[in-house]
Every structure is written in structure tokens, then in C-alpha cells.
């Protein structure tokens, strides 16, 4: 008893549009949390980028300070080395000046000895006066104790001999 009804055919007069899958916008209540979530994630990413940039800048400044400190340390080290070199040169110069002064005194003492020997040949009283003047200068210790000619007495020995002869 069932009556079968014939399949309904669309009415040719008013055609129904075929059903298309239309994208329905999500209800406003469901899409809002997603937008908030994406906004929060985007803000967090920006914040992390900002923090990363600030940390990079701080590290860059710290590295610059460290490089400057290293350069300053190298400059100090170079200045200390230069200072040591100059001290060494100053010591060498002082030693050379002392040597020159000693040689100058030695030359002066040898000149006195030459004059005394010349005076001994001409006049004993003049030679005695020269010896007294020579001793007053304190140069007798500057006479060389070694002879540059083999077999000849040194200038110091020659002076002692003259002194012993005249006094």
C-alpha cells in the first residue's frame, strides 16, 4: 500500500538554480579567537625580533669596548717596550759619555805628563811646580796603567818615577 509517487521532476517553468557549494563565512563568534591568536603570535614575533635586535646591539657595543680595550692594551705594551728601549739607549749613552769623560781626563793627564817630562829636561824647579799643579787637579789617577808600546813603562809608572826622582 504504498503508493509510489513518481519522482518529482523539476518544474520547467521555474528552474531552481543548482546547488553550489558556497563558502559561508564563519560565524563571527568562531573566527574572532583565531584572529586574536594570530595577532598575539604576530606581536610576540615582533617583540622577539625587537629583543633580539637590542641584544645584538648590546653585544656589538660590548665587542667594540673590548676591541678598544685590547687596542689600548697593545698600545700600552708598545709604549712600555719603547720605554724599555729608550732606557737601554739612555744607559748606553750614559756609559759612552762616561767613557768619553774618562778618555778626556786621560788625554789631559797625558798632556800634563808630557809637559812635566819636558820641564824635567830644562828646569827641575819648573818640573816640581808642574807636578804640584798636576796633583792639585787630581788627574794622576787618570794616567793609563798599561803601555801601548811593549817594553816601555806605562804613563802611570813614568809619572811615579819622575815624582820619586824630584821629591
OpenMM code with the backbone's topology and positions (N, CA, C; nanometers):
from openmm import Vec3, app, unit

residues = "UNK UNK UNK UNK UNK UNK UNK UNK UNK UNK UNK UNK UNK UNK UNK UNK UNK UNK UNK UNK UNK UNK UNK UNK UNK UNK UNK UNK UNK UNK UNK UNK UNK UNK UNK UNK UNK UNK UNK UNK UNK UNK UNK UNK UNK UNK UNK UNK UNK UNK UNK UNK UNK UNK UNK UNK UNK UNK UNK UNK UNK UNK UNK UNK UNK UNK UNK UNK UNK UNK UNK UNK UNK UNK UNK UNK UNK UNK UNK UNK UNK UNK UNK UNK UNK UNK UNK UNK UNK UNK UNK UNK UNK UNK UNK UNK UNK UNK UNK UNK UNK UNK UNK UNK UNK UNK UNK UNK UNK UNK UNK UNK UNK UNK UNK UNK UNK UNK UNK UNK UNK UNK UNK UNK UNK UNK UNK UNK UNK UNK UNK UNK UNK UNK UNK UNK UNK UNK UNK UNK UNK UNK UNK UNK UNK UNK UNK UNK UNK UNK UNK UNK UNK UNK UNK UNK UNK UNK UNK UNK UNK UNK UNK UNK UNK UNK UNK".split()
positions = [
    Vec3(0.0660, -0.1041, 0.0000),
    Vec3(0.0000, 0.0000, 0.0000),
    Vec3(0.0780, 0.1230, 0.0000),
    Vec3(0.1574, 0.0909, -0.0328),
    Vec3(0.2336, 0.2104, -0.0506),
    Vec3(0.2204, 0.2560, -0.1915),
    Vec3(0.1939, 0.3627, -0.1911),
    Vec3(0.1791, 0.4216, -0.3227),
    Vec3(0.3106, 0.4891, -0.3558),
    Vec3(0.3454, 0.4545, -0.4610),
    Vec3(0.4680, 0.5147, -0.5030),
    Vec3(0.4394, 0.6408, -0.5776),
    Vec3(0.5085, 0.7311, -0.5408),
    Vec3(0.4883, 0.8568, -0.6100),
    Vec3(0.5958, 0.8668, -0.7153),
    Vec3(0.5572, 0.9160, -0.8194),
    Vec3(0.6563, 0.9294, -0.9240),
    Vec3(0.7624, 1.0341, -0.8833),
    Vec3(0.8764, 1.0141, -0.9292),
    Vec3(0.9806, 1.1090, -0.8947),
    Vec3(0.9416, 1.2468, -0.9438),
    Vec3(0.9694, 1.3364, -0.8614),
    Vec3(0.9323, 1.4721, -0.8972),
    Vec3(1.0378, 1.5268, -0.9897),
    Vec3(0.9938, 1.5831, -1.0846),
    Vec3(1.0823, 1.6461, -1.1799),
    Vec3(1.0723, 1.7956, -1.1578),
    Vec3(1.1685, 1.8560, -1.1797),
    Vec3(1.1634, 1.9990, -1.1578),
    Vec3(1.0639, 2.0624, -1.2519),
    Vec3(1.0093, 2.1589, -1.1967),
    Vec3(0.9086, 2.2308, -1.2734),
    Vec3(0.9818, 2.3082, -1.3803),
    Vec3(0.9420, 2.2872, -1.5038),
    Vec3(1.0135, 2.3515, -1.6105),
    Vec3(0.9932, 2.5023, -1.6096),
    Vec3(0.9028, 2.5495, -1.5457),
    Vec3(0.8740, 2.6910, -1.5527),
    Vec3(0.9688, 2.7672, -1.4596),
    Vec3(0.9842, 2.7223, -1.3451),
    Vec3(1.0724, 2.7919, -1.2507),
    Vec3(1.1914, 2.7019, -1.2205),
    Vec3(1.2929, 2.7236, -1.2884),
    Vec3(1.4096, 2.6391, -1.2635),
    Vec3(1.4805, 2.6810, -1.1340),
    Vec3(1.5140, 2.5851, -1.0635),
    Vec3(1.5897, 2.6104, -0.9407),
    Vec3(1.7382, 2.6105, -0.9750),
    Vec3(1.8040, 2.7027, -0.9194),
    Vec3(1.9477, 2.7027, -0.9501),
    Vec3(2.0136, 2.5814, -0.8870),
    Vec3(2.1119, 2.5283, -0.9543),
    Vec3(2.1788, 2.4125, -0.8965),
    Vec3(2.2514, 2.4553, -0.7684),
    Vec3(2.2529, 2.3675, -0.6797),
    Vec3(2.3137, 2.3995, -0.5514),
    Vec3(2.4658, 2.3976, -0.5651),
    Vec3(2.5223, 2.5043, -0.5354),
    Vec3(2.6672, 2.5176, -0.5400),
    Vec3(2.7168, 2.5245, -0.3963),
    Vec3(2.8352, 2.4808, -0.3858),
    Vec3(2.8920, 2.4897, -0.2531),
    Vec3(2.9381, 2.6319, -0.2351),
    Vec3(2.8733, 2.6989, -0.1565),
    Vec3(2.9092, 2.8358, -0.1288),
    Vec3(2.9881, 2.8382, 0.0013),
    Vec3(3.0924, 2.9192, -0.0029),
    Vec3(3.1719, 2.9319, 0.1175),
    Vec3(3.0970, 3.0248, 0.2092),
    Vec3(3.0597, 2.9686, 0.3110),
    Vec3(2.9884, 3.0504, 0.4072),
    Vec3(3.0881, 3.1129, 0.5013),
    Vec3(3.0719, 3.2360, 0.5267),
    Vec3(3.1605, 3.2939, 0.6258),
    Vec3(3.1315, 3.2337, 0.7602),
    Vec3(3.2399, 3.2137, 0.8324),
    Vec3(3.2234, 3.1538, 0.9640),
    Vec3(3.1496, 3.2533, 1.0514),
    Vec3(3.0773, 3.2012, 1.1382),
    Vec3(3.0066, 3.2921, 1.2270),
    Vec3(3.1067, 3.3779, 1.3033),
    Vec3(3.0728, 3.5021, 1.3299),
    Vec3(3.1667, 3.5921, 1.3923),
    Vec3(3.2179, 3.5409, 1.5253),
    Vec3(3.1539, 3.4696, 1.5942),
    Vec3(3.1973, 3.4195, 1.7234),
    Vec3(3.3108, 3.3200, 1.7105),
    Vec3(3.3205, 3.2435, 1.6036),
    Vec3(3.4241, 3.1411, 1.5876),
    Vec3(3.5532, 3.1977, 1.5264),
    Vec3(3.5496, 3.2951, 1.4410),
    Vec3(3.6699, 3.3463, 1.3755),
    Vec3(3.7442, 3.4460, 1.4642),
    Vec3(3.6818, 3.5025, 1.5581),
    Vec3(3.7453, 3.6030, 1.6441),
    Vec3(3.8607, 3.5423, 1.7251),
    Vec3(3.8495, 3.4291, 1.7889),
    Vec3(3.9630, 3.3744, 1.8633),
    Vec3(4.0821, 3.3446, 1.7725),
    Vec3(4.0595, 3.3031, 1.6510),
    Vec3(4.1688, 3.2748, 1.5584),
    Vec3(4.2414, 3.4043, 1.5254),
    Vec3(4.1664, 3.5105, 1.4987),
    Vec3(4.2291, 3.6403, 1.4680),
    Vec3(4.3088, 3.6909, 1.5881),
    Vec3(4.2534, 3.6756, 1.7056),
    Vec3(4.3241, 3.7189, 1.8261),
    Vec3(4.4520, 3.6354, 1.8433),
    Vec3(4.4410, 3.5073, 1.8225),
    Vec3(4.5569, 3.4182, 1.8350),
    Vec3(4.6666, 3.4587, 1.7360),
    Vec3(4.6305, 3.4828, 1.6103),
    Vec3(4.7276, 3.5229, 1.5091),
    Vec3(4.7873, 3.6592, 1.5423),
    Vec3(4.7073, 3.7495, 1.5928),
    Vec3(4.7573, 3.8815, 1.6306),
    Vec3(4.8562, 3.8698, 1.7460),
    Vec3(4.8232, 3.7875, 1.8442),
    Vec3(4.9129, 3.7670, 1.9578),
    Vec3(5.0443, 3.7037, 1.9107),
    Vec3(5.0361, 3.6050, 1.8225),
    Vec3(5.1576, 3.5419, 1.7691),
    Vec3(5.2422, 3.6427, 1.6916),
    Vec3(5.1779, 3.7264, 1.6110),
    Vec3(5.2498, 3.8269, 1.5347),
    Vec3(5.3176, 3.9278, 1.6285),
    Vec3(5.2469, 3.9717, 1.7315),
    Vec3(5.3039, 4.0656, 1.8290),
    Vec3(5.4203, 4.0011, 1.9043),
    Vec3(5.4058, 3.8740, 1.9389),
    Vec3(5.5130, 3.8034, 2.0089),
    Vec3(5.6362, 3.7923, 1.9187),
    Vec3(5.6130, 3.7638, 1.7903),
    Vec3(5.7253, 3.7553, 1.6965),
    Vec3(5.7946, 3.8901, 1.6840),
    Vec3(5.7177, 3.9975, 1.6748),
    Vec3(5.7766, 4.1309, 1.6680),
    Vec3(5.8539, 4.1633, 1.7958),
    Vec3(5.7974, 4.1273, 1.9087),
    Vec3(5.8644, 4.1516, 2.0364),
    Vec3(5.9961, 4.0742, 2.0437),
    Vec3(5.9941, 3.9498, 2.0002),
    Vec3(6.1170, 3.8704, 1.9997),
    Vec3(6.2209, 3.9294, 1.9047),
    Vec3(6.1769, 3.9785, 1.7892),
    Vec3(6.2686, 4.0440, 1.6965),
    Vec3(6.3295, 4.1691, 1.7595),
    Vec3(6.2481, 4.2465, 1.8278),
    Vec3(6.2961, 4.3672, 1.8939),
    Vec3(6.3963, 4.3325, 2.0036),
    Vec3(6.3661, 4.2332, 2.0867),
    Vec3(6.4571, 4.1902, 2.1924),
    Vec3(6.5878, 4.1390, 2.1317),
    Vec3(6.5764, 4.0626, 2.0247),
    Vec3(6.6957, 4.0103, 1.9571),
    Vec3(6.7810, 4.1246, 1.9031),
    Vec3(6.7193, 4.2241, 1.8446),
    Vec3(6.7920, 4.3391, 1.7910),
    Vec3(6.8628, 4.4150, 1.9026),
    Vec3(6.7937, 4.4364, 2.0133),
    Vec3(6.8526, 4.5086, 2.1264),
    Vec3(6.9713, 4.4306, 2.1824),
    Vec3(6.9569, 4.2990, 2.1949),
    Vec3(7.0671, 4.2167, 2.2459),
    Vec3(7.1863, 4.2206, 2.1495),
    Vec3(7.1571, 4.2180, 2.0207),
    Vec3(7.2646, 4.2242, 1.9219),
    Vec3(7.3369, 4.3573, 1.9318),
    Vec3(7.2650, 4.4656, 1.9481),
    Vec3(7.3270, 4.5971, 1.9617),
    Vec3(7.4132, 4.6037, 2.0879),
    Vec3(7.3612, 4.5489, 2.1974),
    Vec3(7.4360, 4.5493, 2.3226),
    Vec3(7.5646, 4.4679, 2.3069),
    Vec3(7.5544, 4.3512, 2.2442),
    Vec3(7.6731, 4.2681, 2.2212),
    Vec3(7.7723, 4.3385, 2.1296),
    Vec3(7.7201, 4.4081, 2.0297),
    Vec3(7.8064, 4.4816, 1.9380),
    Vec3(7.8826, 4.5911, 2.0130),
    Vec3(7.8145, 4.6642, 2.0990),
    Vec3(7.8803, 4.7684, 2.1779),
    Vec3(7.9828, 4.7087, 2.2741),
    Vec3(7.9474, 4.5954, 2.3340),
    Vec3(8.0405, 4.5288, 2.4249),
    Vec3(8.1662, 4.4836, 2.3499),
    Vec3(8.1480, 4.4312, 2.2291),
    Vec3(8.2627, 4.3891, 2.1485),
    Vec3(8.3486, 4.5088, 2.1074),
    Vec3(8.2839, 4.6196, 2.0759),
    Vec3(8.3603, 4.7395, 2.0425),
    Vec3(8.4429, 4.7855, 2.1625),
    Vec3(8.3803, 4.7854, 2.2804),
    Vec3(8.4533, 4.8243, 2.4014),
    Vec3(8.5703, 4.7296, 2.4263),
    Vec3(8.5467, 4.6007, 2.4062),
    Vec3(8.6523, 4.5021, 2.4259),
    Vec3(8.7652, 4.5226, 2.3253),
    Vec3(8.7301, 4.5484, 2.2005),
    Vec3(8.8332, 4.5739, 2.0988),
    Vec3(8.9133, 4.6989, 2.1331),
    Vec3(8.8453, 4.8029, 2.1809),
    Vec3(8.9157, 4.9246, 2.2200),
    Vec3(9.0087, 4.8965, 2.3381),
    Vec3(8.9610, 4.8161, 2.4323),
    Vec3(9.0453, 4.7821, 2.5473),
    Vec3(9.1682, 4.7023, 2.5025),
    Vec3(9.1487, 4.6113, 2.4094),
    Vec3(9.2609, 4.5317, 2.3576),
    Vec3(9.3598, 4.6221, 2.2852),
    Vec3(9.3073, 4.7132, 2.2026),
    Vec3(9.3946, 4.8059, 2.1311),
    Vec3(9.4696, 4.8949, 2.2291),
    Vec3(9.4003, 4.9412, 2.3325),
    Vec3(9.4667, 5.0232, 2.4346),
    Vec3(9.5760, 4.9426, 2.5042),
    Vec3(9.5461, 4.8157, 2.5337),
    Vec3(9.6463, 4.7291, 2.5965),
    Vec3(9.7672, 4.7094, 2.5063),
    Vec3(9.7416, 4.6935, 2.3773),
    Vec3(9.8525, 4.6781, 2.2836),
    Vec3(9.9346, 4.8063, 2.2762),
    Vec3(9.8657, 4.9204, 2.2767),
    Vec3(9.9376, 5.0470, 2.2736),
    Vec3(10.0215, 5.0638, 2.3998),
    Vec3(9.9648, 5.0262, 2.5140),
    Vec3(10.0397, 5.0357, 2.6402),
    Vec3(10.1618, 4.9442, 2.6329),
    Vec3(10.1409, 4.8243, 2.5814),
    Vec3(10.2520, 4.7294, 2.5693),
    Vec3(10.3602, 4.7855, 2.4765),
    Vec3(10.3186, 4.8435, 2.3649),
    Vec3(10.4151, 4.9023, 2.2729),
    Vec3(10.4881, 5.0198, 2.3383),
    Vec3(10.4150, 5.1009, 2.4133),
    Vec3(10.4781, 5.2134, 2.4819),
    Vec3(10.5766, 5.1655, 2.5878),
    Vec3(10.5419, 5.0565, 2.6572),
    Vec3(10.6335, 5.0025, 2.7563),
    Vec3(10.7599, 4.9489, 2.6893),
    Vec3(10.7431, 4.8829, 2.5759),
    Vec3(10.8598, 4.8324, 2.5030),
    Vec3(10.9459, 4.9488, 2.4543),
    Vec3(10.8803, 5.0520, 2.4041),
    Vec3(10.9535, 5.1708, 2.3593),
    Vec3(11.0257, 5.2358, 2.4764),
    Vec3(10.9592, 5.2406, 2.5910),
    Vec3(11.0196, 5.2973, 2.7114),
    Vec3(11.1437, 5.2177, 2.7516),
    Vec3(11.1335, 5.0848, 2.7498),
    Vec3(11.2479, 4.9999, 2.7844),
    Vec3(11.3633, 5.0216, 2.6860),
    Vec3(11.3280, 5.0323, 2.5576),
    Vec3(11.4310, 5.0543, 2.4566),
    Vec3(11.5008, 5.1883, 2.4803),
    Vec3(11.4213, 5.2911, 2.5098),
    Vec3(11.4799, 5.4227, 2.5351),
    Vec3(11.5653, 5.4236, 2.6621),
    Vec3(11.5206, 5.3511, 2.7656),
    Vec3(11.6024, 5.3409, 2.8878),
    Vec3(11.7355, 5.2742, 2.8568),
    Vec3(11.7302, 5.1680, 2.7775),
    Vec3(11.8518, 5.0971, 2.7407),
    Vec3(11.9447, 5.1905, 2.6622),
    Vec3(11.8878, 5.2646, 2.5663),
    Vec3(11.9689, 5.3580, 2.4887),
    Vec3(12.0259, 5.4678, 2.5781),
    Vec3(11.9463, 5.5128, 2.6749),
    Vec3(11.9941, 5.6158, 2.7674),
    Vec3(12.1096, 5.5634, 2.8521),
    Vec3(12.0980, 5.4377, 2.8981),
    Vec3(12.2067, 5.3772, 2.9744),
    Vec3(12.3322, 5.3645, 2.8890),
    Vec3(12.3121, 5.3232, 2.7630),
    Vec3(12.4267, 5.3119, 2.6723),
    Vec3(12.4908, 5.4488, 2.6504),
    Vec3(12.4068, 5.5503, 2.6332),
    Vec3(12.4585, 5.6847, 2.6115),
    Vec3(12.5350, 5.7331, 2.7336),
    Vec3(12.4781, 5.7076, 2.8524),
    Vec3(12.5468, 5.7486, 2.9752),
    Vec3(12.6805, 5.6768, 2.9879),
    Vec3(12.6831, 5.5475, 2.9537),
    Vec3(12.8084, 5.4716, 2.9606),
    Vec3(12.9100, 5.5280, 2.8612),
    Vec3(12.8621, 5.5615, 2.7417),
    Vec3(12.9533, 5.6189, 2.6423),
    Vec3(13.0033, 5.7571, 2.6859),
    Vec3(12.9146, 5.8357, 2.7470),
    Vec3(12.9561, 5.9676, 2.7960),
    Vec3(13.0614, 5.9530, 2.9060),
    Vec3(13.0417, 5.8539, 2.9941),
    Vec3(13.1414, 5.8277, 3.0990),
    Vec3(13.2751, 5.7880, 3.0372),
    Vec3(13.2663, 5.7048, 2.9352),
    Vec3(13.3876, 5.6608, 2.8678),
    Vec3(13.4587, 5.7791, 2.8027),
    Vec3(13.3817, 5.8664, 2.7391),
    Vec3(13.4407, 5.9841, 2.6755),
    Vec3(13.5038, 6.0748, 2.7808),
    Vec3(13.4344, 6.0930, 2.8935),
    Vec3(13.4881, 6.1778, 3.0009),
    Vec3(13.6180, 6.1180, 3.0553),
    Vec3(13.6220, 5.9848, 3.0739),
    Vec3(13.7437, 5.9194, 3.1224),
    Vec3(13.8577, 5.9365, 3.0221),
    Vec3(13.8260, 5.9210, 2.8965),
    Vec3(13.9301, 5.9358, 2.7944),
    Vec3(13.9769, 6.0810, 2.7866),
    Vec3(13.8839, 6.1744, 2.8057),
    Vec3(13.9223, 6.3154, 2.8055),
    Vec3(14.0161, 6.3454, 2.9228),
    Vec3(13.9820, 6.2893, 3.0399),
    Vec3(14.0682, 6.3075, 3.1576),
    Vec3(14.2037, 6.2409, 3.1328),
    Vec3(14.2028, 6.1268, 3.0683),
    Vec3(14.3267, 6.0560, 3.0390),
    Vec3(14.4145, 6.1382, 2.9433),
    Vec3(14.3524, 6.1978, 2.8437),
    Vec3(14.4267, 6.2817, 2.7488),
    Vec3(14.4862, 6.4019, 2.8210),
    Vec3(14.4061, 6.4607, 2.9092),
    Vec3(14.4530, 6.5765, 2.9854),
    Vec3(14.5711, 6.5378, 3.0757),
    Vec3(14.5593, 6.4214, 3.1413),
    Vec3(14.6678, 6.3747, 3.2294),
    Vec3(14.7933, 6.3458, 3.1487),
    Vec3(14.7795, 6.2869, 3.0310),
    Vec3(14.8953, 6.2596, 2.9462),
    Vec3(14.9614, 6.3894, 2.8997),
    Vec3(14.8811, 6.4916, 2.8739),
    Vec3(14.9380, 6.6208, 2.8348),
    Vec3(15.0183, 6.6810, 2.9500),
    Vec3(14.9642, 6.6690, 3.0737),
    Vec3(15.0390, 6.7159, 3.1921),
    Vec3(15.1708, 6.6393, 3.2028),
    Vec3(15.1662, 6.5089, 3.1847),
    Vec3(15.2887, 6.4277, 3.1941),
    Vec3(15.3897, 6.4702, 3.0883),
    Vec3(15.3439, 6.4974, 2.9692),
    Vec3(15.4335, 6.5429, 2.8624),
    Vec3(15.5008, 6.6746, 2.9010),
    Vec3(15.4215, 6.7665, 2.9578),
    Vec3(15.4781, 6.8955, 2.9993),
    Vec3(15.5778, 6.8784, 3.1142),
    Vec3(15.5464, 6.7898, 3.2093),
    Vec3(15.6365, 6.7648, 3.3223),
    Vec3(15.7668, 6.7060, 3.2726),
    Vec3(15.7607, 6.6078, 3.1797),
    Vec3(15.8823, 6.5470, 3.1250),
    Vec3(15.9648, 6.6507, 3.0504),
    Vec3(15.8993, 6.7390, 2.9787),
    Vec3(15.9729, 6.8453, 2.9072),
    Vec3(16.0384, 6.9405, 3.0074),
    Vec3(15.9683, 6.9713, 3.1181),
    Vec3(16.0240, 7.0612, 3.2194),
    Vec3(16.1407, 6.9962, 3.2913),
    Vec3(16.1376, 6.8642, 3.3121),
    Vec3(16.2479, 6.7935, 3.3789),
    Vec3(16.3745, 6.8092, 3.2958),
    Vec3(16.3638, 6.8117, 3.1684),
    Vec3(16.4804, 6.8243, 3.0814),
    Vec3(16.5403, 6.9652, 3.0878),
    Vec3(16.4569, 7.0624, 3.1198),
    Vec3(16.5065, 7.2007, 3.1198),
    Vec3(16.5272, 7.2568, 3.2600),
    Vec3(16.4321, 7.2377, 3.3516),
    Vec3(16.4432, 7.3011, 3.4832),
    Vec3(16.3690, 7.2186, 3.5864),
    Vec3(16.4463, 7.1760, 3.6904),
    Vec3(16.3823, 7.0978, 3.7979),
    Vec3(16.2793, 7.1791, 3.8759),
    Vec3(16.3089, 7.3035, 3.9113),
    Vec3(16.2073, 7.3787, 3.9871),
    Vec3(16.0769, 7.3944, 3.9088),
    Vec3(16.0863, 7.4135, 3.7796),
    Vec3(15.9649, 7.4241, 3.6962),
    Vec3(15.8915, 7.2897, 3.6948),
    Vec3(15.9648, 7.1809, 3.6864),
    Vec3(15.9049, 7.0471, 3.6863),
    Vec3(15.8343, 7.0202, 3.8188),
    Vec3(15.8968, 7.0621, 3.9315),
    Vec3(15.8348, 7.0429, 4.0635),
    Vec3(15.7058, 7.1232, 4.0721),
    Vec3(15.7057, 7.2450, 4.0203),
    Vec3(15.5849, 7.3284, 4.0223),
    Vec3(15.4744, 7.2644, 3.9377),
    Vec3(15.5125, 7.2109, 3.8230),
    Vec3(15.4130, 7.1442, 3.7367),
    Vec3(15.3553, 7.0198, 3.8042),
    Vec3(15.4402, 6.9429, 3.8745),
    Vec3(15.3917, 6.8230, 3.9445),
    Vec3(15.2930, 6.8638, 4.0532),
    Vec3(15.3207, 6.9686, 4.1266),
    Vec3(15.2295, 7.0142, 4.2317),
    Vec3(15.0959, 7.0598, 4.1721),
    Vec3(15.1014, 7.1319, 4.0594),
    Vec3(14.9774, 7.1736, 3.9924),
    Vec3(14.9006, 7.0516, 3.9402),
    Vec3(14.9774, 6.9575, 3.8862),
    Vec3(14.9153, 6.8359, 3.8328),
    Vec3(14.8422, 6.7593, 3.9425),
    Vec3(14.9063, 6.7459, 4.0589),
    Vec3(14.8419, 6.6748, 4.1695),
    Vec3(14.7211, 6.7513, 4.2216),
    Vec3(14.7239, 6.8827, 4.2126),
    Vec3(14.6090, 6.9632, 4.2572),
    Vec3(14.4861, 6.9379, 4.1682),
    Vec3(14.5092, 6.9037, 4.0433),
    Vec3(14.3966, 6.8756, 3.9525),
    Vec3(14.3349, 6.7392, 3.9802),
    Vec3(14.4102, 6.6490, 4.0422),
    Vec3(14.3589, 6.5144, 4.0720),
    Vec3(14.3596, 6.4231, 3.9508),
    Vec3(14.4362, 6.4567, 3.8483),
    Vec3(14.4374, 6.3772, 3.7252),
    Vec3(14.5385, 6.2631, 3.7276),
    Vec3(14.6204, 6.2532, 3.8345),
    Vec3(14.7226, 6.1476, 3.8347),
    Vec3(14.6606, 6.0083, 3.8307),
    Vec3(14.5381, 5.9934, 3.8831),
    Vec3(14.4711, 5.8620, 3.8776),
    Vec3(14.4211, 5.8294, 3.7370),
    Vec3(14.4160, 5.9300, 3.6502),
    Vec3(14.3655, 5.9092, 3.5140),
    Vec3(14.4732, 5.8633, 3.4179),
    Vec3(14.5985, 5.8612, 3.4630),
    Vec3(14.7060, 5.8143, 3.3752),
    Vec3(14.6881, 5.6654, 3.3477),
    Vec3(14.7078, 5.6246, 3.2223),
    Vec3(14.6938, 5.4830, 3.1877),
    Vec3(14.7957, 5.3972, 3.2622),
    Vec3(14.7502, 5.2805, 3.3056),
    Vec3(14.8384, 5.1894, 3.3803),
    Vec3(14.9021, 5.0858, 3.2894),
    Vec3(14.8614, 5.0848, 3.1638),
    Vec3(14.9226, 4.9922, 3.0680),
    Vec3(14.9875, 5.0739, 2.9573),
    Vec3(15.0943, 5.0166, 2.9038),
    Vec3(15.1669, 5.0845, 2.7974),
    Vec3(15.1202, 5.0325, 2.6629),
    Vec3(15.1123, 5.1230, 2.5676),
    Vec3(15.0720, 5.0794, 2.4337),
    Vec3(15.1915, 5.0249, 2.3551),
    Vec3(15.3120, 5.0517, 2.4064),
    Vec3(15.4338, 5.0008, 2.3429),
    Vec3(15.4949, 4.8976, 2.4367),
    Vec3(15.5268, 4.7835, 2.3829),
    Vec3(15.5814, 4.6749, 2.4640),
    Vec3(15.7220, 4.7087, 2.5113),
    Vec3(15.7464, 4.6831, 2.6402),
    Vec3(15.8791, 4.7062, 2.6963),
    Vec3(15.8991, 4.8468, 2.7489),
    Vec3(15.8060, 4.9342, 2.7282),
    Vec3(15.8159, 5.0723, 2.7766),
    Vec3(15.7253, 5.0844, 2.8979),
    Vec3(15.7684, 5.1556, 3.0035),
    Vec3(15.6824, 5.1682, 3.1215),
    Vec3(15.5544, 5.2454, 3.0877),
    Vec3(15.4507, 5.2127, 3.1614),
    Vec3(15.3224, 5.2805, 3.1401),
    Vec3(15.3332, 5.4261, 3.1833),
    Vec3(15.2435, 5.5135, 3.1370),
    Vec3(15.2475, 5.6544, 3.1782),
    Vec3(15.2374, 5.6704, 3.3297),
    Vec3(15.1596, 5.5878, 3.3983),
    Vec3(15.1477, 5.5972, 3.5442),
    Vec3(15.2821, 5.5641, 3.6093),
    Vec3(15.3516, 5.4608, 3.5586),
    Vec3(15.4822, 5.4238, 3.6127),
    Vec3(15.5845, 5.5337, 3.5846),
    Vec3(15.5783, 5.5937, 3.4671),
    Vec3(15.6711, 5.7013, 3.4321),
    Vec3(15.6514, 5.8210, 3.5248),
    Vec3(15.5259, 5.8518, 3.5577),
    Vec3(15.4982, 5.9637, 3.6486),
    Vec3(15.5523, 5.9329, 3.7880),
    Vec3(15.5306, 5.8108, 3.8381),
    Vec3(15.5808, 5.7750, 3.9729),
    Vec3(15.7337, 5.7820, 3.9770),
    Vec3(15.7966, 5.7438, 3.8696),
    Vec3(15.9429, 5.7516, 3.8629),
    Vec3(15.9893, 5.8977, 3.8691),
    Vec3(15.9245, 5.9843, 3.7917),
    Vec3(15.9587, 6.1268, 3.7945),
    Vec3(15.9324, 6.1863, 3.9321),
    Vec3(15.8225, 6.1495, 3.9908),
    Vec3(15.7868, 6.2010, 4.1231),
    Vec3(15.8910, 6.1587, 4.2270),
    Vec3(15.9280, 6.0311, 4.2193),
    Vec3(16.0271, 5.9788, 4.3142),
    Vec3(16.1630, 6.0466, 4.2927),
    Vec3(16.1936, 6.0789, 4.1704),
    Vec3(16.3207, 6.1428, 4.1402),
    Vec3(16.3229, 6.2863, 4.1922),
    Vec3(16.2139, 6.3585, 4.1787),
    Vec3(16.2098, 6.5003, 4.2170),
    Vec3(16.1759, 6.5206, 4.3627),
    Vec3(16.1132, 6.4312, 4.4298),
    Vec3(16.0768, 6.4523, 4.5708),
    Vec3(16.1506, 6.3550, 4.6542),
] * unit.nanometer
topology = app.Topology()
chain = topology.addChain("A")
for resn in residues:
    res = topology.addResidue(resn, chain)
    for name in ("N", "CA", "C"):
        topology.addAtom(name, app.Element.getBySymbol(name[0]), res)
